[in-house]
């Protein structure tokens, strides 16, 4: 009961439930024209439902279930490509760069593949963000973490110019040219794998996808399934971002 009460006083569910309560009150008082009340009710219900796991879980699953979380790691790899997922802080005097949690997950998975499949080339892909024009690149920050995860620094190749998924693929493929590599493992978030893998395919490289940071692995029925939550909102946001990105890239001919 205590956990449920604590959940209800979180800003998002509290505000959405207040919106629904206000809508019910307006209907009872007949405040406003009927057509306006219907529009308000539809918007309030759709907004609330879209912020629950009834929508958030399958939204993420539509991307992640193409790459099951229990897929065995590859036994052999000629190269591992790990894509940057962002930085959470800009480098300032005395303040180290912090990798976004997504990038950390990708580094952990890349290191796991590296130690499982045997030493091979590891390509860290990611340039400077537009808000971090003077600090280290994502690739450099990724290398620093990979080295701490016992990846041989001599095996790490940096791609430091890309800022988008498509640029990740284009610039990384340039780095891979001439190496004669066949088995290239692509490591990124499970929800990001489809777009990333097909960008690399469009650039002429078939990759072995390895996902991480899975969100839609277990669905639990319960009261909170039907209630709005920040987790569900995040899942809907990520799914919408990816599917809209896939559509945009497809229209631009960047996917194969």
C-alpha positions as CSV (number, residue, x, y, z in Angstrom):
1,X,0.0,0.0,0.0
2,X,2.8,2.4,0.9
3,X,4.5,1.8,-2.5
4,X,1.2,2.4,-4.3
5,X,0.6,5.7,-2.5
6,X,4.2,6.8,-3.3
7,X,3.5,6.0,-6.9
8,X,0.3,8.1,-7.0
9,X,2.1,11.2,-5.7
10,X,4.6,11.1,-8.6
11,X,4.1,14.1,-10.8
12,X,3.1,12.3,-14.0
13,X,0.4,9.9,-12.7
14,X,-0.9,12.5,-10.3
15,X,-1.4,15.1,-13.1
16,X,-3.0,12.7,-15.5
17,X,-5.3,11.2,-12.9
18,X,-6.2,14.8,-11.9
19,X,-7.0,15.5,-15.6
20,X,-9.3,12.5,-15.8
21,X,-11.0,13.5,-12.5
22,X,-11.5,17.1,-13.8
23,X,-13.0,15.7,-17.0
24,X,-15.5,13.5,-15.1
25,X,-16.4,16.5,-12.9
26,X,-17.1,18.7,-16.0
27,X,-19.4,15.9,-17.4
28,X,-21.3,15.8,-14.1
29,X,-21.7,19.5,-14.0
30,X,-22.2,19.8,-17.7
31,X,-19.7,22.7,-17.8
32,X,-19.2,23.4,-21.5
33,X,-20.7,22.3,-24.7
34,X,-21.2,18.6,-25.3
35,X,-18.9,18.5,-28.4
36,X,-16.1,20.2,-26.5
37,X,-16.5,17.8,-23.6
38,X,-16.3,14.8,-26.0
39,X,-13.1,16.1,-27.5
40,X,-11.6,16.8,-24.1
41,X,-12.6,13.3,-22.9
42,X,-11.1,11.6,-26.0
43,X,-7.9,13.5,-25.6
44,X,-7.6,12.9,-21.9
45,X,-8.3,9.2,-22.3
46,X,-5.9,8.7,-25.2
47,X,-3.1,10.7,-23.4
48,X,-3.5,8.7,-20.2
49,X,-3.6,5.3,-22.0
50,X,-0.6,6.1,-24.1
51,X,1.3,6.7,-20.8
52,X,0.7,3.2,-19.5
53,X,2.4,-0.1,-20.1
54,X,-0.5,-1.2,-22.2
55,X,1.0,0.9,-24.9
56,X,4.6,1.4,-23.8
57,X,5.4,-2.3,-23.6
58,X,4.2,-3.4,-27.0
59,X,5.6,-0.2,-28.5
60,X,9.1,-1.1,-27.4
61,X,8.5,-4.8,-28.2
62,X,7.7,-3.9,-31.8
63,X,11.4,-3.0,-32.1
64,X,13.1,-5.3,-29.6
65,X,11.3,-8.6,-30.4
66,X,13.0,-8.8,-33.8
67,X,16.2,-9.4,-31.9
68,X,15.4,-11.7,-28.9
69,X,17.3,-11.0,-25.7
70,X,18.2,-14.7,-25.3
71,X,20.1,-14.9,-28.6
72,X,23.5,-16.5,-28.0
73,X,26.6,-14.3,-28.4
74,X,28.6,-14.9,-31.5
75,X,31.4,-17.4,-31.1
76,X,33.7,-15.5,-33.4
77,X,34.1,-12.0,-34.7
78,X,36.4,-10.2,-37.0
79,X,35.3,-6.8,-35.7
80,X,32.9,-5.3,-33.2
81,X,31.2,-2.0,-33.9
82,X,29.8,-0.2,-30.8
83,X,27.7,2.9,-31.5
84,X,27.7,5.9,-29.2
85,X,24.5,6.6,-27.4
86,X,25.3,10.1,-26.1
87,X,27.1,11.9,-23.3
88,X,25.3,13.2,-20.2
89,X,27.7,16.0,-19.4
90,X,30.0,18.4,-21.3
91,X,33.6,18.3,-20.3
92,X,34.6,21.3,-18.2
93,X,37.6,22.1,-16.2
94,X,37.9,19.4,-13.5
95,X,34.7,17.7,-14.5
96,X,35.1,14.4,-16.4
97,X,32.8,13.5,-19.3
98,X,30.0,11.1,-18.3
99,X,28.6,8.6,-20.8
100,X,24.8,8.4,-21.1
101,X,23.4,5.2,-19.6
102,X,22.6,3.9,-23.1
103,X,26.3,4.2,-24.1
104,X,27.4,2.4,-20.9
105,X,25.1,-0.5,-21.7
106,X,26.6,-0.7,-25.2
107,X,30.1,-0.7,-23.9
108,X,29.4,-3.4,-21.4
109,X,27.8,-5.6,-24.1
110,X,30.7,-4.9,-26.6
111,X,33.2,-5.9,-23.9
112,X,31.2,-9.1,-23.2
113,X,31.3,-10.0,-26.9
114,X,35.0,-9.2,-27.1
115,X,35.9,-11.5,-24.3
116,X,33.5,-14.2,-25.4
117,X,34.4,-14.3,-29.1
118,X,38.1,-13.7,-28.7
119,X,40.2,-10.6,-29.2
120,X,39.4,-8.7,-32.4
121,X,39.1,-5.1,-33.8
122,X,36.7,-2.9,-31.9
123,X,35.4,0.2,-33.6
124,X,34.1,2.9,-31.3
125,X,31.8,5.2,-33.3
126,X,30.6,8.6,-32.3
127,X,31.8,12.2,-32.8
128,X,31.2,15.4,-30.8
129,X,27.7,16.5,-30.1
130,X,26.7,20.0,-31.2
131,X,26.6,21.2,-27.6
132,X,30.1,19.7,-26.9
133,X,32.3,21.3,-29.6
134,X,35.5,21.3,-27.6
135,X,35.3,18.2,-25.3
136,X,36.3,14.6,-26.2
137,X,34.3,12.7,-28.8
138,X,31.9,9.9,-27.9
139,X,34.3,7.4,-29.5
140,X,37.1,8.6,-27.2
141,X,34.9,8.3,-24.1
142,X,33.8,4.8,-25.2
143,X,37.4,3.8,-25.6
144,X,38.3,4.9,-22.1
145,X,35.5,2.7,-20.7
146,X,36.3,-0.2,-22.9
147,X,39.9,-0.1,-21.7
148,X,38.6,-0.2,-18.1
149,X,36.6,-3.3,-19.1
150,X,39.9,-5.0,-20.1
151,X,39.6,-4.5,-23.9
152,X,43.2,-4.1,-25.3
153,X,43.6,-0.5,-26.4
154,X,45.6,-1.6,-29.4
155,X,42.5,-3.4,-30.7
156,X,40.3,-0.2,-30.5
157,X,39.8,1.9,-33.6
158,X,38.1,5.3,-33.3
159,X,35.5,6.8,-35.6
160,X,35.2,10.4,-34.4
161,X,33.1,12.4,-36.9
162,X,29.6,10.9,-37.0
163,X,26.6,12.5,-35.2
164,X,23.7,10.4,-36.5
165,X,23.0,6.7,-37.0
166,X,23.4,7.0,-40.7
167,X,26.7,8.8,-40.3
168,X,27.8,6.1,-37.8
169,X,27.3,3.6,-40.6
170,X,28.9,5.6,-43.4
171,X,32.0,6.7,-41.4
172,X,32.5,3.3,-39.8
173,X,32.4,1.6,-43.1
174,X,35.1,3.9,-44.4
175,X,37.2,2.9,-41.4
176,X,36.6,-0.8,-42.2
177,X,37.5,-0.6,-45.8
178,X,40.6,-2.5,-46.7
179,X,40.7,-4.6,-43.6
180,X,39.1,-7.6,-45.3
181,X,36.7,-8.2,-42.4
182,X,33.7,-10.6,-42.8
183,X,32.1,-11.2,-39.5
184,X,31.2,-7.7,-38.1
185,X,29.2,-7.6,-34.9
186,X,27.0,-4.5,-34.4
187,X,26.3,-3.5,-30.8
188,X,23.7,-1.0,-29.8
189,X,20.4,-0.8,-27.9
190,X,17.9,-3.5,-29.0
191,X,15.4,-0.8,-30.0
192,X,18.0,0.9,-32.2
193,X,19.3,-2.3,-33.9
194,X,16.8,-2.4,-36.8
195,X,17.6,1.1,-38.0
196,X,21.4,0.8,-37.4
197,X,21.7,-2.6,-39.0
198,X,19.9,-1.6,-42.2
199,X,22.0,1.6,-42.4
200,X,25.1,-0.6,-42.4
201,X,23.5,-2.9,-45.0
202,X,22.8,0.1,-47.2
203,X,26.5,0.9,-47.0
204,X,27.5,-2.5,-48.1
205,X,28.2,-4.3,-44.8
206,X,26.1,-7.1,-43.5
207,X,26.4,-7.2,-39.7
208,X,25.6,-9.6,-36.9
209,X,23.3,-7.7,-34.5
210,X,23.8,-7.9,-30.8
211,X,21.4,-5.9,-28.6
212,X,21.5,-4.5,-25.1
213,X,19.4,-2.4,-22.8
214,X,16.3,-4.4,-23.4
215,X,13.1,-2.9,-21.9
216,X,10.3,-5.2,-23.2
217,X,11.3,-8.6,-21.8
218,X,8.6,-9.2,-19.3
219,X,5.0,-8.0,-19.0
220,X,3.4,-8.1,-15.6
221,X,-0.3,-7.9,-15.3
222,X,-1.4,-5.8,-12.3
223,X,-3.0,-2.5,-11.3
224,X,0.0,-0.5,-12.4
225,X,-0.2,-1.9,-15.9
226,X,-3.3,0.3,-16.4
227,X,-1.9,3.4,-14.7
228,X,0.4,6.0,-16.3
229,X,4.1,5.8,-15.4
230,X,7.3,7.6,-16.5
231,X,8.7,4.2,-17.6
232,X,5.9,3.7,-20.1
233,X,6.3,7.3,-21.3
234,X,10.0,6.7,-21.9
235,X,9.2,3.5,-23.8
236,X,6.6,5.3,-26.0
237,X,9.1,8.1,-26.7
238,X,11.9,5.8,-27.7
239,X,9.6,3.7,-29.9
240,X,8.2,6.8,-31.6
241,X,11.6,8.2,-32.1
242,X,12.9,5.0,-33.7
243,X,9.9,4.3,-36.0
244,X,9.8,7.9,-37.2
245,X,13.6,7.7,-37.8
246,X,13.1,4.4,-39.7
247,X,10.4,6.1,-41.9
248,X,12.6,9.2,-42.5
249,X,15.6,7.1,-43.4
250,X,13.5,4.9,-45.7
251,X,12.1,7.9,-47.5
252,X,15.7,9.2,-47.9
253,X,17.0,5.9,-49.2
254,X,19.3,5.4,-46.3
255,X,18.0,1.9,-45.4
256,X,18.5,-1.4,-47.3
